[in-house]
Amino acid sequence: MSLKIGVVSEGFEWDISEEDVSRKVRETAESLKEFGVTVEEVSIPMHLDGIYIWNGIGIEDLTSMTINENGMVKNWKGHYSTYLLDYYGKSKKTRADEYYETVKMIMLLGEYMRTQYKGKYYAKAQNLARTLKAAYDKAFEDFDILVMPTTLMKATEIPPADAAREEVIGKALGMIQNTAPFNITGHPAMNVPCGTSNSLPVGMMLVGKTGMDEQVLQAAYAFQSKLTSVQSTPVYNHFTK
């Protein structure tokens, strides 16, 4: 049974989407049909809400981890670096002015949200995150892999040293509309280069079902092999495993 790919319409519909990036990703997805892959358009309207749900969760979580937990989180079962905790805790007090502009903004906003709203909007976002996950899972009833641009634009210029704070933050956080939702739903996702435009790389994001990380890796490998014209026969075998 061949792989079924769903091209998520909403992943191309942001007001900052660059036409050449969208076209390259769509053309690349369509080209996979020659390997027996089914490629169809799919609409997931709630995808457009994903970045805002992530904001509600990520800003307070990152603030808590940065300010209260010295870069770590409580009650996780992996290794704890005591050296990192000690170093970060001391440096936070003596070198906080060296934080990047985006970090400062998130820390201030996260602390404001916590003190003013007592976690209310964080809780709302967490509740909505389950609905968002269900929306993607519904699409996965018909598709094995979802596809959209990784970033909506090609690489941008790094702001100059004297750039306004708004420009710096906009450049840093203005490209995560398609990637951020999967940080809160837990679906495995991976970028695969799919060509260039004006000599700048374009990335296509492959998103898989929860727990199906291996399938995403296999699809990415198969696609990359196809793109570089290496081992054309195994490409088909990987897509149909």
N, C-alpha and C positions, 0 to 999 in steps of 0.2 A: 504494500500500500504506500503510495507516494506521500511526500510531505505536503501539508496544506498551509499556505502562508496567507495571513490576513494583513492587508495594507491598511493601516488605521487612518481613516480620512482626517480625523481631527488633529493628527500629528503634523499635518501640513498646513493647517488653517490659522496659524498665529499671525498677528499683524506684522511681525518682524521676520516672517519666513522669507527667505531669499528664493526667488523663482528658479534659479539655476540649481540650487541645492535640492529643492523639491523634485525637480525634473530628473536629476541624476539618480536620486533614490528610487523613484518610480520606474525609471527605465531599467535600472539594475534589477529590481524585483521582477519586472516583467520578463527579463532575459532568462530568469531561472526556469521558465516554462519549458525551455528546450531540453531540460533534464528530467522532464516528467513531473515537475512540481506544479501543484495547483496554486495559482495566485489570484486572489480576489480581494475586492475592496470590502472593508468592514467599518461600520460606524460605532464608536463608543463615545457618546456625547459627554459622559462624565470625565473623560480624559482631560477636557479643558478645565476642569475644576481641580485637577490633581496638584498643580503647583501651589494653589492657595491652601489646600489641605496640608500639604507638606510644610508650608510656612507656619501654619498653626502648631504643628508638632515640632518641626526642626528648630525653630527659633528658641523655644523654651527649653527643649532638650539640650541643644548646644550650649545655651547659657548655663544651665545647671551643671553640665559636665565641665565647662570651662571655669566657672566661678566657684562652684561649691565642691566639685570632685577633683579638681586639679588635673583635668584631662583624662580621668578614668570614670568608670561608672560603677555603681554599687551592685553587688550580687550577681556579677557574671562569673562564669565558671572557668574562664581561661586564666592565663598567667597574668599576674599583677607585677608591674615593674616598680619596685619600691624606689629605685634610683630616680626614675622618671617622675614619680609623684613628688619626691622631695625636691628635685631640681625645679620642676614646674611651679610648685607651691612657693618657693623662694623667689623665683624669677617673676612670677605674677605680681609680686609686691614691688619689685625694684625696677622692672623693665616693661611695665604695662603700656607705656607710651609707644613702644615698638610694635604693638599689635597692628596688623594691617587694618585698613579702613573698614573693610567688610566685617572683620571680627569685632571691632569696636561697636559698629552699628548693631550687629546681632546681639551682642552682650547687653547693650543698653536697652534695646527694644524688648529682649527676653525678660530682663529684670523688671521693666515697666509693666509688661503683661502679667507677670507673676504677682507683683505687689498690688496692682490696680484691679485685676480681674480674678485673682485667687485661683488660677488654673482653669477657669470656666471655658475659655476658648480653646485651650489645649485639649480639654476633655471632649469638646464638641468635635474638634478635628480628628481625634482618635476614633470617635464613633463613626464619623464620615469615612475614615480610612477603611473600615470594614466594608462599607457600601461600595467604595471605589474598587476594592479588591474583588468584590462579587461581580462588578461590571466587567472587569477584565476576564474573570473566570467564566462568565457567560459567553464571551467571545471565544474562549478556549474550548468550548463545547464543539465548535465547528472548525477550529484551526489549531495547528500544532505550534506555530510560531507567529508572532505579531511583528510587523515591520513599520518603521517610521524613521525620519531623520534623527540622528543622535543629537546634533545641535542644529538649530534652524538657520544658521548662517555659516559662512566660511570663517576662517581664522581672522580675528580683528587685530588692529594695531594696539600695542600696549600703550596705555595713556602716558603722556610725558610726566616728568617728576612734578611739574607745577600744575597738573590738571586739577580741576575742581573735584571735590569729594563726590559729588553726584555722578560725574563721569566715571570715576574709578569704580564706584559701587555698581553703576549700571553695566559697565563692561564685565565685571566679575560675576555678577549674579543674573545677567540678562540672557543667559543661554541654556538654562536648566529646565525649561518648560516641559520637555519630553522625558528627561531623565529622572527628575525629582520624584514623580509619583511612585516609581518602583522601589525607591528607598523606604517607602512606608507600607507598600503592599507585600514586599518580599519576593516578587517575581524575579527570577534570574534574567539579567539583561546584559548585552555585550555589544560594543561598537565594532564594526568591521569597515575598513576603508573600502569605498566603492568607486573611486575615481577622483578626478580633480576638475576644478573649474577655475580659470584664470590662474593656473599653476598652484592653486591652493586645494588641499585635500577636502573631500566630502565623506562624511561618515554615515553609515546605515546602522540603525540599532535593531538587534534581534532580541525579542522578549519571549521567554518561555513560560510554561506552566510551573506552578510552585513545586519545587523539588526536582524539576527536570533540567537541572544545570547541564548534565551531560549532553542532552539533546541540543541545547543551545550551542555548546562547544562543537558538537559534530556538525551542526548546520553552518557555523561560522567557518570551520575548517574546510568544509566542502565548498562553500562560497568562495573563500580565499583561493582555493586551488583552481576553481573555475576562472576567477578573475585574472590570475597570473598564468593561465594556460598550462598548469602543471598537473600531470596525472589525471587526464580528463575522465577516464573510466572510473577510478575510485570516487570521483565527485558524485556520480550517480549512485554508487553503492552507499555512500554515506547518507545521502538524502533519503534513501529508501530503507535504511536499517530500522 
